[in-house]
Amino acid sequence: MIDDDKQAAAVAAVAEVRDGMLVGLGTGSTAAFAIRALGERVAAGLDVRAVVTSEASGMLARQVGIAVLDFADIAQVDLTIDGADEIDARCFAVKGAGGAMLREKIVAASSARMVVIADGSKRVGRIGAAKLPVELLPFARAYVMRVLSDLGAAPVIRPNYRTDQDNLVADCRFPALEDPHALAAVLAAIPGVLGHGLFLDEVDAAYIASKGVVTRLERSGASA
């Protein structure tokens, strides 16, 4: 079952956590398995603190006994564990189905190491099939949607949804994703765009579970 694979990947990633670490905790159904697995290690005596990428993850982390700090006061994180909507052998990932990609990217950027956890359905030959979320300032909605449409993104505002920052999310489908770095630069340069779901340089490794077997991908392309 997919949930069993999510849990297996989460447990493998949480095994990287050591006493004294400050851990970044992602958002979404797979990240929730990691939060629960880390809570079990904390209950067994592991001494860690955490920062979270969403209010929902913070609530769950506190429920399972993890000490949560305000990221606004944190300059560097030791290890971040998060899920992904797609990930390929280059450790390029698409994230943001849970709407937290802006906070997730900030926490990832602050981290000495970021690992992604996923079930086998999220591993792809090359990223690009999944919807690419773009977070935008409500004030800039019409303008950003016009620019995204001109780029061929076929953007759709996520209905009845606001991020934890009270911003909008446009889910995009680009006809091709031949040069993800170039697209990331274009999106980042649009006034009113606050973040997007392309994670191209942040992910150091991934734990991907399929039918109970966990594979570790490293950014170099090696697997174990």
ZAKE-427538 format. One record per residue (C-alpha): residue number from 1; residue in one letter; x, y, z. Coordinates in steps of 0.02 Angstrom, whole numbers, plus 32768, in hexadecimal, padded with zeros to 4 digits. Layout:
REM ZAKE-427538
[NUM,A,[X,Y,Z]]
...
REM end
This chain:
REM ZAKE-427538
[1,M,[8000,8000,8000]]
[2,I,[8037,80B2,7FDC]]
[3,D,[8027,80E5,8093]]
[4,D,[809A,8055,80C5]]
[5,D,[811B,8093,8048]]
[6,K,[810B,8145,8085]]
[7,Q,[8129,8109,8136]]
[8,A,[81BE,809F,8103]]
[9,A,[820F,8132,80A9]]
[10,A,[81EC,81A3,813D]]
[11,V,[823A,812B,81BB]]
[12,A,[82D5,811B,814F]]
[13,A,[82EA,81D7,8144]]
[14,V,[82CA,81F5,81FC]]
[15,A,[8358,817B,8221]]
[16,E,[83CD,8207,81E8]]
[17,V,[8399,8273,827B]]
[18,R,[8417,827D,8308]]
[19,D,[8412,82C1,83B9]]
[20,G,[841E,837E,83C1]]
[21,M,[83E3,839D,830F]]
[22,L,[836D,8426,82D9]]
[23,V,[82FA,83D1,825C]]
[24,G,[828D,8421,81D7]]
[25,L,[81E6,83CA,81C1]]
[26,G,[8187,83D3,811D]]
[27,T,[80CF,83D4,80F3]]
[28,G,[805A,8354,80A9]]
[29,S,[8022,82A1,80C2]]
[30,T,[80CF,8255,80AB]]
[31,A,[8124,82D7,811A]]
[32,A,[80A4,82AE,81A0]]
[33,F,[80E9,81FD,81A7]]
[34,A,[8195,8245,81C8]]
[35,I,[8153,82B5,8251]]
[36,R,[8101,8220,82A7]]
[37,A,[819F,81B6,8292]]
[38,L,[8208,8241,82DD]]
[39,G,[818C,8251,836C]]
[40,E,[81A6,8199,8392]]
[41,R,[8262,81B3,839A]]
[42,V,[824A,824A,840B]]
[43,A,[81DD,81E3,847E]]
[44,A,[826A,8164,8484]]
[45,G,[82E5,81E8,84BD]]
[46,L,[8324,8242,8422]]
[47,D,[834D,82F8,844A]]
[48,V,[831F,8367,83B5]]
[49,R,[82C5,8407,838D]]
[50,A,[8266,842F,82EF]]
[51,V,[8225,84B8,827E]]
[52,V,[818D,849C,8212]]
[53,T,[8154,84D4,8166]]
[54,S,[809A,84E3,818B]]
[55,E,[8020,84FB,8218]]
[56,A,[7FDF,844B,81FC]]
[57,S,[808B,83FD,820E]]
[58,G,[80AA,8464,82AB]]
[59,M,[800A,8425,82FA]]
[60,L,[8036,8370,82D5]]
[61,A,[80EA,8383,8310]]
[62,R,[80B2,83CA,83B7]]
[63,Q,[8030,8340,83C9]]
[64,V,[80B8,82BB,83BB]]
[65,G,[812B,8312,8436]]
[66,I,[81A6,836C,83C6]]
[67,A,[81E4,8417,8402]]
[68,V,[81BC,8495,8379]]
[69,L,[821A,8539,8367]]
[70,D,[81E6,85D6,8308]]
[71,F,[8246,85D1,8264]]
[72,A,[824A,868F,8260]]
[73,D,[82D0,8683,82E7]]
[74,I,[8334,85FA,828F]]
[75,A,[83C2,8619,8213]]
[76,Q,[83FA,8566,81F2]]
[77,V,[83AC,84B9,81F9]]
[78,D,[840D,8415,8201]]
[79,L,[8399,83A2,81A0]]
[80,T,[82F2,83BA,8148]]
[81,I,[827E,8329,811E]]
[82,D,[81F0,8346,80A4]]
[83,G,[8185,82F3,8021]]
[84,A,[8177,8314,7F66]]
[85,D,[80F7,830A,7EDB]]
[86,E,[817C,82D1,7E5F]]
[87,I,[8235,82A9,7E6C]]
[88,D,[82B0,826B,7DE9]]
[89,A,[835E,821F,7DEA]]
[90,R,[83AD,82CD,7DE9]]
[91,C,[8356,82F0,7E8F]]
[92,F,[82F0,8374,7E36]]
[93,A,[8247,837D,7E8B]]
[94,V,[819D,83CD,7E76]]
[95,K,[8147,83FA,7F19]]
[96,G,[80B4,845F,7F53]]
[97,A,[8017,83F4,7F46]]
[98,G,[8001,841C,7FFF]]
[99,G,[8017,84D5,7FDC]]
[100,A,[80AE,84F0,804D]]
[101,M,[8137,84FA,7FC8]]
[102,L,[816F,85AB,7FF6]]
[103,R,[8190,8582,80AC]]
[104,E,[81D5,84D8,8078]]
[105,K,[8252,8529,8003]]
[106,I,[828A,85A7,8085]]
[107,V,[82A6,851F,8107]]
[108,A,[82FD,84B2,8086]]
[109,A,[8371,8541,8056]]
[110,S,[83A2,8556,810C]]
[111,S,[83C9,849D,8120]]
[112,A,[8472,8449,811D]]
[113,R,[841A,83B3,80CF]]
[114,M,[836D,8393,8088]]
[115,V,[8325,82E7,8068]]
[116,V,[8283,82C0,800D]]
[117,I,[8216,822C,8039]]
[118,A,[819A,81E0,7FBF]]
[119,D,[813F,8145,7F89]]
[120,G,[8171,80F9,7EE2]]
[121,S,[80E7,814F,7E81]]
[122,K,[8140,81F6,7E98]]
[123,R,[81E1,81BD,7E44]]
[124,V,[81E5,81F2,7D8D]]
[125,G,[825F,81EE,7CFC]]
[126,R,[825D,82AC,7CF2]]
[127,I,[81F3,8328,7D54]]
[128,G,[816C,8385,7CF7]]
[129,A,[80CB,8320,7CF5]]
[130,A,[808B,835B,7D9E]]
[131,K,[8036,8403,7DB4]]
[132,L,[80B4,848A,7DE1]]
[133,P,[806F,84FA,7E6C]]
[134,V,[8099,85B3,7E6C]]
[135,E,[8076,861D,7F05]]
[136,L,[8042,86CF,7EDD]]
[137,L,[8011,876E,7F35]]
[138,P,[7F54,8788,7F2A]]
[139,F,[7F72,883E,7EF7]]
[140,A,[7FCE,87FF,7E5C]]
[141,R,[7F53,8775,7E2E]]
[142,A,[7F17,87B2,7D83]]
[143,Y,[7FC4,87EA,7D4A]]
[144,V,[801D,874A,7D80]]
[145,M,[7F97,86DD,7D32]]
[146,R,[7FAD,873C,7C8D]]
[147,V,[8069,8724,7C90]]
[148,L,[8059,866B,7CBC]]
[149,S,[7FDB,8654,7C30]]
[150,D,[8052,86A9,7BB6]]
[151,L,[80D6,8629,7BEC]]
[152,G,[805F,859C,7BBC]]
[153,A,[8044,8566,7C70]]
[154,A,[7F85,8556,7C66]]
[155,P,[7F7B,8597,7D1A]]
[156,V,[7EE4,8574,7D89]]
[157,I,[7ECD,85CA,7E30]]
[158,R,[7EB6,8547,7EB6]]
[159,P,[7E00,855D,7EEB]]
[160,N,[7DD2,858F,7F9C]]
[161,Y,[7E87,8587,7FD3]]
[162,R,[7F02,85FD,8026]]
[163,T,[7FB0,85D2,8062]]
[164,D,[7FE7,85EB,8116]]
[165,Q,[8026,8695,80D9]]
[166,D,[7F76,86BB,8096]]
[167,N,[7FB1,86B4,7FE2]]
[168,L,[7F67,8660,7F48]]
[169,V,[7FA9,85C7,7EED]]
[170,A,[7F9F,85B1,7E31]]
[171,D,[7FB4,84FE,7DF6]]
[172,C,[800E,84FC,7D4F]]
[173,R,[802A,847D,7CC6]]
[174,F,[80B9,84AB,7C54]]
[175,P,[80BA,8453,7BAB]]
[176,A,[816F,841E,7BC6]]
[177,L,[81F2,842E,7C4D]]
[178,E,[8290,841F,7BE7]]
[179,D,[82F5,849B,7C50]]
[180,P,[82B5,84A0,7D03]]
[181,H,[833A,851B,7D3D]]
[182,A,[830C,8596,7CB5]]
[183,L,[8253,8589,7CE0]]
[184,A,[8279,85A1,7D99]]
[185,A,[82D7,8640,7D70]]
[186,V,[8249,8681,7D04]]
[187,L,[81C7,8660,7D8B]]
[188,A,[8232,86AE,7E13]]
[189,A,[8242,874D,7DAA]]
[190,I,[8186,876B,7D9A]]
[191,P,[814F,87F8,7E0F]]
[192,G,[80C8,87B2,7E7F]]
[193,V,[8106,86FF,7E7B]]
[194,L,[8140,86D2,7F2A]]
[195,G,[8175,861E,7F11]]
[196,H,[8163,8584,7EA4]]
[197,G,[816E,84C8,7EB4]]
[198,L,[820F,84A7,7E54]]
[199,F,[8291,8463,7ECE]]
[200,L,[832C,8450,7E62]]
[201,D,[83C0,8474,7ED3]]
[202,E,[8379,8455,7F80]]
[203,V,[8366,8397,7F86]]
[204,D,[8402,8337,7FB9]]
[205,A,[83B6,828A,7FBF]]
[206,A,[8312,822C,7FB6]]
[207,Y,[82CC,8191,800A]]
[208,I,[824F,8140,7F95]]
[209,A,[81EE,80A5,7FC8]]
[210,S,[8199,802F,7F4F]]
[211,K,[8145,7F8F,7F88]]
[212,G,[81A0,7F9B,802E]]
[213,V,[824D,7FB1,7FE3]]
[214,V,[82A2,8057,8009]]
[215,T,[831D,80A0,7F8C]]
[216,R,[838E,8133,7FB7]]
[217,L,[83B7,81AD,7F2C]]
[218,E,[8447,8225,7F41]]
[219,R,[8459,82C6,7EDE]]
[220,S,[84F0,827B,7E84]]
[221,G,[8479,81FF,7E36]]
[222,A,[84BA,816B,7E9A]]
[223,S,[843A,80FC,7EEF]]
[224,A,[8445,8088,7F83]]
REM end
